[in-house]
Structures are given as C-alpha cells and as structure tokens.
Amino acid sequence: MLSLKAARGAGLHWGLAEDAARSARWLAQYPIPWAESLLALLENEGDAAASGQVNGPSAALTSPVRLGAFISDSASECWVGKPQSFPTVTHPIWALPPLINVAHTLGFFARARIAEIDITIDPSRALQATASPLVLCAVPLAELRVEFSIIPIPSCGDSFPRPLFRAAAPKWAWEQLERFAFRTYVPASMESRIKGAGAGVRDDD
Amino acid sequence: MQQSDIELRPPELVMRLARLGSMHQTRLSFLRAMLRRAHQDRWMISRPVWNLDSEGIGHAVYAVATPEHQYSLVAFSQKLVPELRTDRVIAEAWDTSYVLYDGVPDAVEIERLGQNVPKQEAGRYTERELILSRANKSVRLFESVAKALAAGHQPDSEEIESVGYLMRTTAVYGNGKFGIADRDCIANRPELAGPFRAEMLTVWLIRAFTVDLVEHCARAMSPGTVASLHRDIRRRLGVGNATGLGLAPFLVKHPILLHRWITAREEALARVRALRTTELTWRTFLRSLEHARRSVKHWHTDDTLQACRIETLQADLHALRTWVHQMPARLQTWDDVYCWSEDNLSLEGQEYTVSLLIEQHGSVVDDLCDAMSADEGECTRIDGTISACQLADLIDRHYSWVFDFDFSKLESKARFWYVSEEKLEPRLGERYTEPGAHLEQPLAFARDVVELRNAIKLLPADEQIASVLLNHSEYRHVVRRVQVVARYPYAEIRDNLIGADLRPIDLLRCKLAFFGACRFDPRSDRWLRICLFQGAPFPDEILEGKGDDWADTAA
C-alpha cells in the first residue's frame, strides 16, 4: 500500500502506480534493497514529470514501470519468437515482474537479458538467473532484451531464493517513501474534522 | 459447482447500491461459515490464562486447538477514563485490546504482547500476530449487567436485546497491517481458508471474553451473591461494531472478491429456487419466517430512514406469512416464493426472503463458501492488443448503465473520496466546498468510464489500446477495470459513487452482511453500528447440536 501511494505521490497516474506497487511487492519478497531502488525509480519519475515527459514512447523506453506496462499490454502470440530490445532502461529489475505476469497469464516461457545477466521465466512464475537478485537490483541502467516462447526455454543459472513473508527496508528509505505518499493525502480542514470518517465520539449505549 | 436450472439474477438487478445496501446475513456469511467449521472440526477452546484484578484490569488467553494448528486470543483489559472513550479509528486508548496469536504464547510472549497490543497501531509486531483488534465497553449495559449479576439476578433481557452487546470493536486489523502477519502466511491453512476467517475467529473469542469479564467484575463486586448469566440471555449478547468510511472503499478496491461473494450468494439462491418444496421444508420455512418476524421486532434504530425500512420489512414479512399460509406446499417451488417477493415486497423484504430461502438448504449451498475467496492479482494484466473499437464495445456491453448519469451536472460529481493527511483514513469530501479534490482517490469508475468512452470516440477505431495507454497513462486504471468487469460481471457496483445522493452506508452494509452482521443501526449516512454473533453459540457450546441453527433466519 505504501508503494502504491508513494508511486502516485511521485507523479505516476493511478494505473501505473498500481503496477509499480505490484512490482514492489514482488521485489520486496527478496533480500534486496527494494525500497532504495523504488526511491531511485520514483525520483526519476518525478524528474520526468517535472520536465513534461510523462507519456509517449520516449518516457516508456527509459522508465521500467512504463516499459513493463507496455510490454505487458502488448505481449501476444505475435511476439513469440521475436526478440525485443530496449536499449536504455533504468533500474531494469523493475521490468521483471510484468514479464513474470505475462508468462503466467499467457502461458508463455520468457527469456530476458539485463546487462550480461540471463534470466528465464516459466508460466508457473518460476525464475532462474545467472546472477542473484541482489546483483540484478544493483544494475542502474542497461539494455533489456526480451523474448517469449510457447515451448520451454532451457533454464539458466540458479533459481531465485524462496520468497520471504516479511519485507524489510531501512528506516530512512521507509520515511522517504512516506514523504512521497504524503503528497496524496488531503490536509485537514474544520469541516473534514467534524465529518471525519464517521463513527461516534462518545459512547451512548 | 452444481448447475441450477434457474439463471442467476443479473448484475443490472443485483449490483445497484440500494439493493446491496438492503442485504442481510445468510448462511454463506463468514461468521456462520467459521462456526460451522469449528463445529465440524471439533475445535477445542480453553482459557489457560485468566489474570485480571478485582477491577477487571489485566490479561487473559483463550486457546483454540484445530486439527492442524493452534491459535490464541490474548486479551488485555485496561483502565480508560470516560473522556477518552471513542469509536473513532483515530482513538489512542481503549477499554480492551486484543491479538490473535499464531500458537499459544508463553510468559515471555505475553509480556511482549502486553507492551505492544494495548498501543495497537503504535506497537511493534511479528508474524506470530495474525489479527489486531480493540473494543470499548457499552458502558450503560456493561455496568447494569455487572450490577444485576452481582446482586444475584439476571439482567433485564429487554435491555440486553435492545443493545445486544457488552463491547464494541472499533477496528479489526489483519493482512499485514502495522507489521502483523501477511494474509499469505495463513492463506493455505484449511481452518482459516475463506474470507476474513481469522477476523471472525478473533471477534468470536472477544465475545467470550466480554462475557467472562462482566461475570468477573460482578464476582468482584459481590462474591457472596453473584450469579452467572443464564445461557439463553448470554446468547443474546454479541459483539458490537462501529463501522465508518474506512470500510467503504473495500468493495470498490476488491472487484474480483466482490464478484465471488455476490456470485456465491446468487448461485445459492438460484439452486434453491430450482427446488420443489416438500412438506418438511415448507414447515421449516414457516417456522423460520415466524422466528424472523420475532427477531425483526427487536431491530431498533434512531435513524429515520432505516426505521421506515424496518417498519416496511415487518409489514413485508407479515404479507409473506399471509401469502405462504394460503398456499399448500405441494403446489409450490421455492422459485414461486422468490418471484412473489420480487413482485410484492420492498428491497429489504426481497433480500430478507433471499436469506430465508437459502437458510434451510445447507446441503445444497454450503459448498459455495469455498468459492468466496479471490486473488485480485490474477486479473491485473491489461490486454492491450485489443483495438479502440473493441474496448468501446466492451464498455457499451458492460457499462451501459454509466450513461444514465449526467456528469455535466454538478450534483453528479458533488463528492470525492480522499485519504486524510491527519489520520490517514478514507473520507468523503464535498467537491465544491472542501479542498483536496485534485487528490481524489480512484473510486469514481462511473465517471471515469464515461470519460474513457468519450476519449475513445476521438481515436481511430483500429488503434491498439497498448499504444493508446503508452500515450495516455491516465486511462490505465479504468481500462484495467473495464476488462476485469467484462470477465467478472458482479465486480462493479452499478452506481455513481461520487454523486450528491450517495449513501456510503449502503457500501458498508453490503460488506457487513457478508460478514454475518445483523441489527444494522445507521448513526449517519456514513457510519453505522452493527452486532456480530448475537444468538450464536459460545466456545463452550460449539460442539453441541447442529452448530448452525441459531441465526435470525433459522427455524
């Protein structure tokens, strides 16, 4: 929920903020600095919003959230066997969750390459990579290559570790995300304080 | 799932807010399903710790042993000055606070929980904590029950019936809030499968604690003369709850879950309607109807509109009774009863009849409880390969109702949903008089679909939606929504949720009916009090009888 609000507070429209939040939830399952990475991503989005580059292909090609959304929306059997390349993707690990969702939803196998790291994904959402999630998360900018297949792709590298149930984030990063989220809240007014969210202020049973 | 020969009532009938806000509990409601599970699996409930002083301050532990896991309600009772007692979610102190713990806590854990649970949101928690809750006394009833018992008497049953609870919960948190366990931790446990199962277990045990506490306080007042609550009177005590706008966005934000809940209820109704009556089931229905008529007489509220509805419901049930007594059972199907209600009764009456019809057919419908969960993540992917023309077609087929609203009129968008900075709670603002509309939450799908449909008109018919969204990410959330609703027809509330005439409590009541709440008591158009578990067995009774023959609609 904090990721959703933070993404919206950073300037992403609600639909993209939802996508970013889902990706954050996926990344937070692993012992990686997902919150710090999300902050860096949201700072970029904020800069893009300030310079008016919030829509269109150029925005998508550098924003992993927008790119992931575009790949997810566009993926179909027409893409099978046709590798796609996106040259300069910032924080490219954030494009992986949409790829996993595509593989699961459409029953595809997927191969991705980020920098020199190979990743394979199958329809059950299982993921193997030639580097750890920590190394992947540390890639700030790289080419992303994606290819879908309807037949199994030989897996590469090691399986991602078992997901955690509880996400961890440094206090400072959490507070920064809360500052972004704060931008989505409406300050109190006299009228809003009186109306509130309902419920009584006294026991009158 | 069995197929019935009667079609489900269509979304255009069922998904109107006025009807959703007229729904009543059924045997598919979550607390009913939880109690049936407890009965069938023979859950053993004990109270290994009772550590309260003569003023009722201290803590207690209720342990629940299911076939595969153990859980504990750890209850803390503290002193609260009356001026601090409030139902508002922004309160910072309560009469009692609770945690549902995964396992049975030892002394060290109880000490840790004692340092944190009374602080509620401000405490720190681990994944052993599954549910967090708090409750305040109904001061008038709690004191009068304690005094009566202390004097050796039973409390006034009329007063018990009219209030219905010794304590009101003001929040019941689960699913990872404030650092407690994420729902995924327990989702695969069979005893906690089903929506809000852990929450229902928590509230059921809180109910037991409230009764034990009042008896404890009575004993402290006068150990020589104290009486225990008679079983019949004890049954009439549930747990109250004050529900405000915090709950309102839930149904909008969980469309697939809403679809599953409504589909299960409608499928249950369709299966029952397809059955012929028998002498036995007809007589049972007549008894249920009599029981229901007596129960509704005890439903009180100061809210003028709801009071009128209750009066109408009483008249409806009387009319239903008159009609069924004129009909011989052998000439009827349950569909005849439903159709008569649809032609002759108010919305409250129609939906109450639905509850009555479903009630006695557990063997036909109870399996539907297994179909009421949902993974909202399953439908997040947008199919952007469709064209603008195809999207327009989806909107015209599944959202034609939005064009009944004229969003050029001020009253059609008079409100906006937002989250307050001060207390981080959902609120409903007046767009033209309050600040903050630019920070509106995305809950106005009727308006947003109209805007999307108008935007599509300007596009080439064959333009791919993926490319539209690349250039217009502001439509992303509503395109996703349209595609979800095309697959899940009961996913959308077919009303304008930002109109001047919106009654948010209709949203609250629908969800609360699925919880199993009764005695809806609106206190304004945006909050209401309800009662949970009134009439239900207590833990020491759960293995008796059939386990699920106690509800207002039961015979």
Chai-1 contact restraints between the chains, C-beta under 6 A:
chainA,res_idxA,chainB,res_idxB,connection_type,confidence,min_distance_angstrom,max_distance_angstrom,comment,restraint_id
A,H13,B,S473,contact,1.0,0.0,6.0,A-B,restraint_1
A,H13,B,E474,contact,1.0,0.0,6.0,A-B,restraint_2
A,W14,B,P442,contact,1.0,0.0,6.0,A-B,restraint_3
A,W14,B,H477,contact,1.0,0.0,6.0,A-B,restraint_4
A,G15,B,R476,contact,1.0,0.0,6.0,A-B,restraint_5
A,G15,B,H477,contact,1.0,0.0,6.0,A-B,restraint_6
A,L16,B,S473,contact,1.0,0.0,6.0,A-B,restraint_7
A,L16,B,R476,contact,1.0,0.0,6.0,A-B,restraint_8
A,N55,B,N471,contact,1.0,0.0,6.0,A-B,restraint_9
A,N55,B,S473,contact,1.0,0.0,6.0,A-B,restraint_10
A,G56,B,N471,contact,1.0,0.0,6.0,A-B,restraint_11
A,A60,B,L470,contact,1.0,0.0,6.0,A-B,restraint_12
A,F70,B,L470,contact,1.0,0.0,6.0,A-B,restraint_13
A,S72,B,R381,contact,1.0,0.0,6.0,A-B,restraint_14
A,D73,B,I382,contact,1.0,0.0,6.0,A-B,restraint_15
A,D73,B,G384,contact,1.0,0.0,6.0,A-B,restraint_16
A,D73,B,A466,contact,1.0,0.0,6.0,A-B,restraint_17
A,D73,B,L469,contact,1.0,0.0,6.0,A-B,restraint_18
A,S74,B,G384,contact,1.0,0.0,6.0,A-B,restraint_19
A,S74,B,A466,contact,1.0,0.0,6.0,A-B,restraint_20
A,S76,B,T385,contact,1.0,0.0,6.0,A-B,restraint_21
A,N101,B,R381,contact,1.0,0.0,6.0,A-B,restraint_22
A,T105,B,R381,contact,1.0,0.0,6.0,A-B,restraint_23
A,F165,B,E127,contact,1.0,0.0,6.0,A-B,restraint_24
A,F165,B,D182,contact,1.0,0.0,6.0,A-B,restraint_25
A,F165,B,C185,contact,1.0,0.0,6.0,A-B,restraint_26
A,R166,B,E127,contact,1.0,0.0,6.0,A-B,restraint_27
A,T184,B,L439,contact,1.0,0.0,6.0,A-B,restraint_28
A,Y185,B,V419,contact,1.0,0.0,6.0,A-B,restraint_29
A,Y185,B,E421,contact,1.0,0.0,6.0,A-B,restraint_30
A,V186,B,Y418,contact,1.0,0.0,6.0,A-B,restraint_31
A,V186,B,E421,contact,1.0,0.0,6.0,A-B,restraint_32
A,V186,B,G436,contact,1.0,0.0,6.0,A-B,restraint_33
A,V186,B,L439,contact,1.0,0.0,6.0,A-B,restraint_34
A,P187,B,E421,contact,1.0,0.0,6.0,A-B,restraint_35
A,A188,B,E422,contact,1.0,0.0,6.0,A-B,restraint_36
A,E191,B,E434,contact,1.0,0.0,6.0,A-B,restraint_37
A,A197,B,G244,contact,1.0,0.0,6.0,A-B,restraint_38
A,A197,B,L245,contact,1.0,0.0,6.0,A-B,restraint_39
A,A197,B,G246,contact,1.0,0.0,6.0,A-B,restraint_40
A,A197,B,E425,contact,1.0,0.0,6.0,A-B,restraint_41
A,A197,B,R427,contact,1.0,0.0,6.0,A-B,restraint_42
A,G198,B,G244,contact,1.0,0.0,6.0,A-B,restraint_43
A,G198,B,L245,contact,1.0,0.0,6.0,A-B,restraint_44
A,G198,B,R526,contact,1.0,0.0,6.0,A-B,restraint_45
A,G198,B,W527,contact,1.0,0.0,6.0,A-B,restraint_46
A,A199,B,D87,contact,1.0,0.0,6.0,A-B,restraint_47
A,A199,B,R88,contact,1.0,0.0,6.0,A-B,restraint_48
A,A199,B,A242,contact,1.0,0.0,6.0,A-B,restraint_49
A,A199,B,G244,contact,1.0,0.0,6.0,A-B,restraint_50
A,A199,B,W527,contact,1.0,0.0,6.0,A-B,restraint_51
A,G200,B,D87,contact,1.0,0.0,6.0,A-B,restraint_52
A,V201,B,T86,contact,1.0,0.0,6.0,A-B,restraint_53
A,D203,B,R85,contact,1.0,0.0,6.0,A-B,restraint_54
A,D203,B,V139,contact,1.0,0.0,6.0,A-B,restraint_55
A,D205,B,S138,contact,1.0,0.0,6.0,A-B,restraint_56
A,D205,B,R140,contact,1.0,0.0,6.0,A-B,restraint_57
A,D205,B,L141,contact,1.0,0.0,6.0,A-B,restraint_58
A,D205,B,V163,contact,1.0,0.0,6.0,A-B,restraint_59
